Amino acid sequence: MLRLGFVTDIHFGPQAFHDGKLRKMTHQAEPLLRQALSSMLEAGRPDLLVNLGDDVEDESRGLDLERYALCQEILREPGVTVVNVAGNHDMIHMGRDDLNRFWGRTGPLYYAFDHKGFHVVVLQTFERAEVDCSIPAPQLEWLESDLSRTRLPSVVLMHHSAADQDLSTSRWFDTRPELALVQERAELRRILERSGKVRAVFNGHVHRNDMTMHGGIPYVTIQSLTENLDDDAPGRPSGAWAIAELDARKVDVRVHGADPARWTVEPRARPRPSP
């Protein structure tokens, strides 16, 4: 069994407003993150701690670097291996080399590795401010090749969503789905389904909990740690963190905090030898 701990959309930075209302409790990011990690460890130590991106609420290069460093330092305090995903806010004033330096690696911000009998794939999505979000064709080609080479059941991690989830009740994206759902999601899902190996796909960014099934694969969106669950100030942060347990038969996901959710599914995808 693989046990994954999740936090996402932590947004270290100043308070953030949307349509004139307080939407992100970003000024509380540090204590909320520390409490989430403490609660996660009390519930049972995960094999990997997955950070699905947007560590910062972008403000300036200097402040973003400082805040990103603090966020990464706190994520590493429990001593659990951290798996990072690049968020759109992380990439406004920082670049690939900056994030790689914090992550302790080199190369593209998409990558893959094996852990406890599972193949873990991290994708990098790109957002053009107020235009769209996407995943480039060369990365899709890499993904297809990567999945063809593994014999292990696989998990995919990304920031934006690849599901055709219903956003009609979203405070952020009800009228702008193109800013939440990657343009190439249909092709991405075809690659994942054709592989016959992908057990689940996880993302952040949408600031809500959601599970949408496509082709027998659950696409799970995790709520933002700092999302304001009330309509406006003074606000009530979600404090969201999640645990996902994957084994040979099922995927069980439980989101904790003030906006809890749980899903247990049996994906149709099964690992099979590559031709």
C-alpha positions as CSV (number, residue, x, y, z in Angstrom):
1,M,0.0,0.0,0.0
2,L,1.1,3.5,-0.8
3,R,0.0,6.3,1.7
4,L,0.2,9.8,0.4
5,G,-0.3,13.0,2.5
6,F,-1.4,16.1,0.6
7,V,-1.4,19.9,1.1
8,T,-2.0,22.4,-1.6
9,D,-2.5,26.0,-2.4
10,I,-0.9,27.2,0.8
11,H,-0.3,30.7,-0.5
12,F,2.2,32.3,1.8
13,G,1.6,36.0,1.4
14,P,-0.8,38.9,1.9
15,Q,-4.6,38.5,2.2
16,A,-6.1,37.8,-1.2
17,F,-9.4,39.1,-2.4
18,H,-11.7,38.0,-5.3
19,D,-14.7,40.1,-6.5
20,G,-14.1,42.4,-3.6
21,K,-14.3,39.7,-0.9
22,L,-11.7,38.0,1.2
23,R,-11.1,34.7,-0.4
24,K,-7.7,33.4,0.7
25,M,-6.7,33.4,4.4
26,T,-3.1,33.7,3.2
27,H,-2.0,35.8,6.2
28,Q,-2.6,32.6,8.3
29,A,-0.7,30.3,6.0
30,E,2.2,29.5,8.3
31,P,0.2,28.4,11.4
32,L,-2.3,26.6,9.2
33,L,0.5,24.6,7.5
34,R,2.1,23.7,10.8
35,Q,-1.2,22.6,12.3
36,A,-2.0,20.5,9.1
37,L,1.3,18.7,9.2
38,S,1.0,18.0,12.9
39,S,-2.5,16.6,12.4
40,M,-1.4,14.5,9.5
41,L,1.4,12.9,11.4
42,E,-0.9,12.2,14.3
43,A,-3.2,10.4,11.9
44,G,-0.4,8.2,10.6
45,R,2.9,9.0,8.9
46,P,2.5,9.1,5.1
47,D,5.1,7.5,2.8
48,L,5.3,10.7,0.8
49,L,4.2,14.3,1.5
50,V,2.8,15.8,-1.7
51,N,2.7,19.5,-2.2
52,L,0.4,20.2,-5.1
53,G,1.7,23.8,-5.7
54,D,1.0,27.4,-5.1
55,D,3.2,27.8,-2.0
56,V,3.1,31.6,-2.4
57,E,0.6,34.3,-3.1
58,D,2.8,36.1,-5.6
59,E,3.9,39.6,-4.7
60,S,7.5,40.2,-5.8
61,R,10.5,38.2,-6.7
62,G,12.3,38.9,-3.4
63,L,9.2,38.2,-1.2
64,D,8.2,35.1,-3.2
65,L,11.7,33.6,-2.8
66,E,11.7,34.3,0.9
67,R,8.2,32.9,1.4
68,Y,8.7,29.9,-0.8
69,A,11.9,29.1,1.2
70,L,9.9,29.3,4.5
71,C,7.1,27.1,3.1
72,Q,9.6,24.4,1.9
73,E,11.4,24.5,5.2
74,I,8.2,23.8,7.1
75,L,7.2,21.0,4.7
76,R,10.5,19.3,5.4
77,E,10.3,19.5,9.2
78,P,8.4,16.2,9.7
79,G,11.2,14.3,7.9
80,V,8.9,12.8,5.3
81,T,10.0,12.9,1.7
82,V,8.4,15.9,0.0
83,V,7.1,15.6,-3.6
84,N,6.6,19.1,-5.1
85,V,4.4,20.3,-8.0
86,A,4.8,23.7,-9.5
87,G,1.8,26.0,-9.1
88,N,0.9,29.0,-11.3
89,H,1.5,31.5,-8.5
90,D,4.9,29.9,-7.9
91,M,6.0,30.6,-11.5
92,I,5.1,34.3,-11.8
93,H,8.3,35.8,-10.2
94,M,10.3,32.6,-9.9
95,G,11.5,30.2,-12.6
96,R,12.5,26.6,-13.1
97,D,16.0,27.0,-11.6
98,D,14.6,28.7,-8.5
99,L,12.1,25.9,-7.8
100,N,14.7,23.2,-8.5
101,R,17.1,24.8,-6.1
102,F,14.4,24.6,-3.3
103,W,13.4,21.1,-4.4
104,G,17.0,19.8,-4.5
105,R,16.9,18.6,-8.1
106,T,17.7,19.6,-11.7
107,G,16.0,19.3,-15.0
108,P,12.4,19.9,-16.0
109,L,9.7,20.5,-13.4
110,Y,7.9,17.4,-14.6
111,Y,9.5,14.1,-13.5
112,A,8.8,10.5,-12.4
113,F,10.1,8.0,-9.9
114,D,9.2,4.7,-8.2
115,H,8.2,4.3,-4.6
116,K,6.8,1.4,-2.6
117,G,5.6,-0.5,-5.7
118,F,4.1,2.5,-7.4
119,H,5.2,4.8,-10.2
120,V,4.7,8.4,-9.3
121,V,4.4,11.0,-12.1
122,V,4.6,14.8,-11.5
123,L,3.4,17.0,-14.4
124,Q,3.9,20.7,-14.9
125,T,1.0,22.7,-16.1
126,F,1.3,26.3,-17.4
127,E,-1.1,29.2,-17.0
128,R,-1.3,32.4,-19.1
129,A,-2.8,35.0,-16.7
130,E,-6.5,35.5,-17.5
131,V,-6.2,33.4,-20.7
132,D,-5.9,29.7,-20.2
133,C,-3.9,26.8,-18.7
134,S,-2.2,24.1,-20.6
135,I,0.3,21.2,-20.8
136,P,2.7,21.3,-23.8
137,A,2.7,18.6,-26.4
138,P,6.4,17.6,-25.7
139,Q,5.4,16.9,-22.1
140,L,2.5,14.8,-23.2
141,E,4.9,12.8,-25.5
142,W,7.2,12.3,-22.5
143,L,4.3,11.2,-20.3
144,E,3.2,8.6,-22.9
145,S,6.7,7.3,-23.2
146,D,7.3,7.2,-19.4
147,L,4.1,5.3,-18.8
148,S,4.9,2.8,-21.5
149,R,8.2,1.9,-19.8
150,T,6.9,1.2,-16.3
151,R,5.3,-2.0,-15.1
152,L,4.0,-0.5,-11.9
153,P,0.6,0.9,-11.0
154,S,0.9,4.7,-11.4
155,V,-0.2,7.9,-9.7
156,V,-0.2,11.3,-11.5
157,L,0.2,14.6,-9.7
158,M,-0.5,18.0,-11.2
159,H,-1.6,21.5,-10.3
160,H,-4.4,22.4,-12.6
161,S,-7.2,19.9,-13.3
162,A,-7.5,17.4,-16.1
163,A,-11.1,16.5,-15.3
164,D,-14.3,17.9,-16.9
165,Q,-15.5,18.8,-13.4
166,D,-18.6,20.8,-12.9
167,L,-17.5,24.3,-11.9
168,S,-21.0,25.9,-11.7
169,T,-20.7,26.3,-7.9
170,S,-17.1,27.5,-7.9
171,R,-16.4,30.9,-6.5
172,W,-13.3,31.2,-8.6
173,F,-14.0,29.5,-11.9
174,D,-17.8,29.3,-12.5
175,T,-17.4,31.7,-15.4
176,R,-13.8,31.0,-16.3
177,P,-13.3,27.2,-16.6
178,E,-10.4,27.8,-19.0
179,L,-8.3,29.0,-16.0
180,A,-8.9,25.8,-14.0
181,L,-9.0,22.9,-16.6
182,V,-6.1,22.3,-18.9
183,Q,-6.9,22.7,-22.6
184,E,-5.3,19.4,-23.5
185,R,-7.2,17.4,-20.9
186,A,-9.0,15.1,-23.3
187,E,-5.7,14.0,-24.9
188,L,-4.0,13.7,-21.5
189,R,-6.8,11.4,-20.3
190,R,-6.5,9.3,-23.4
191,I,-2.8,8.8,-22.7
192,L,-3.5,7.8,-19.0
193,E,-6.4,5.4,-20.0
194,R,-4.4,3.8,-22.8
195,S,-1.6,3.0,-20.5
196,G,-3.8,0.8,-18.3
197,K,-1.7,1.6,-15.3
198,V,-2.9,4.9,-13.8
199,R,-4.8,4.4,-10.5
200,A,-5.5,8.0,-9.7
201,V,-4.8,11.6,-10.6
202,F,-4.5,14.4,-8.0
203,N,-4.5,18.2,-8.4
204,G,-5.0,21.4,-6.5
205,H,-5.6,24.9,-7.8
206,V,-9.5,24.9,-8.0
207,H,-9.9,25.6,-4.2
208,R,-12.5,23.0,-3.6
209,N,-12.9,19.3,-3.1
210,D,-14.0,17.2,-6.1
211,M,-13.8,13.7,-7.5
212,T,-14.7,13.1,-11.1
213,M,-14.3,9.7,-12.9
214,H,-13.1,9.5,-16.5
215,G,-12.4,6.1,-18.1
216,G,-12.3,4.3,-14.8
217,I,-9.7,6.7,-13.3
218,P,-10.6,9.0,-10.4
219,Y,-9.5,12.6,-10.8
220,V,-9.3,14.1,-7.4
221,T,-9.1,17.8,-6.6
222,I,-7.9,18.8,-3.0
223,Q,-9.2,21.9,-1.3
224,S,-6.8,24.8,-0.6
225,L,-5.3,25.0,2.9
226,T,-6.1,28.7,3.1
227,E,-9.4,29.0,1.2
228,N,-12.0,31.1,3.1
229,L,-15.1,29.0,3.6
230,D,-17.2,32.0,4.6
231,D,-18.6,34.6,2.2
232,D,-16.2,37.4,3.3
233,A,-14.1,38.7,6.2
234,P,-13.3,38.0,8.9
235,G,-13.2,34.5,7.4
236,R,-12.9,30.8,8.3
237,P,-9.9,28.9,6.7
238,S,-10.5,25.4,5.4
239,G,-7.2,24.1,7.0
240,A,-7.4,21.3,4.4
241,W,-5.0,18.4,4.3
242,A,-5.6,14.9,2.9
243,I,-4.5,11.3,3.0
244,A,-4.8,8.9,0.1
245,E,-4.2,5.2,0.5
246,L,-3.7,3.2,-2.7
247,D,-3.5,-0.6,-2.8
248,A,-4.0,-3.4,-5.4
249,R,-7.8,-3.0,-5.2
250,K,-8.9,0.5,-4.3
251,V,-8.1,4.2,-3.8
252,D,-9.3,5.8,-0.6
253,V,-9.1,9.6,-0.2
254,R,-10.0,11.5,2.9
255,V,-9.8,15.3,3.1
256,H,-9.6,16.7,6.7
257,G,-10.2,20.2,8.0
258,A,-13.2,22.4,8.1
259,D,-14.3,21.3,4.6
260,P,-14.0,17.5,4.8
261,A,-14.6,15.0,2.0
262,R,-14.1,11.3,1.4
263,W,-14.1,9.0,-1.6
264,T,-13.4,5.3,-2.0
265,V,-13.2,4.0,-5.5
266,E,-12.0,0.9,-7.4
267,P,-10.3,2.1,-10.5
268,R,-10.6,-0.1,-13.6
269,A,-7.0,0.6,-14.6
270,R,-4.7,-2.3,-13.7
271,P,-1.0,-2.6,-14.2
272,R,0.0,-4.7,-17.2
273,P,3.4,-5.4,-18.8
274,S,4.4,-3.0,-21.5
275,P,4.5,-4.5,-25.1
